[in-house]
Amino acid sequence: MHVEVRVTRTDTGATTQIRIDRAEMRKDYASWDDALKEAQQLELVNVVEASAAQVLPPGMPLHTSTDIQSANFTRHGFTSEKLPPPQ
């Protein structure tokens, strides 16, 4: 399954958004480090990407994509968001 990933540092911590086909899910975190740690655990980012993200300035998101076998993101606290229909 192909997954697009965006991890963004926010004023209150961080947000991870994932897009699979036409579905999008997100999860908020108390800190940037927590978001990157879980993204690594879920295999959304690799060690090199997580290390590189540490030097990104606030507000500059980490964009990446990955192929994973299977995942139940709702089990990890992600919530679904509706996407607009294709134009």
C-alpha angles and dihedrals in degrees: 000000000000114000127189112208133198122179114186130186111227136187089262100039125289144311129216118203123187129189123200114180103309096339124095128194133182143190131191123219134197091231144019090239092054091052093049093045093054092043087057093046091051090047092241090127131020128229094266093051092047091050092048090049090061090073096047113114118244111280094024106112127216108237120193142136135217143178115236130179099230139328140178100214094177088063087060094052101266117144126210123245125197117242123209115257116264115272 
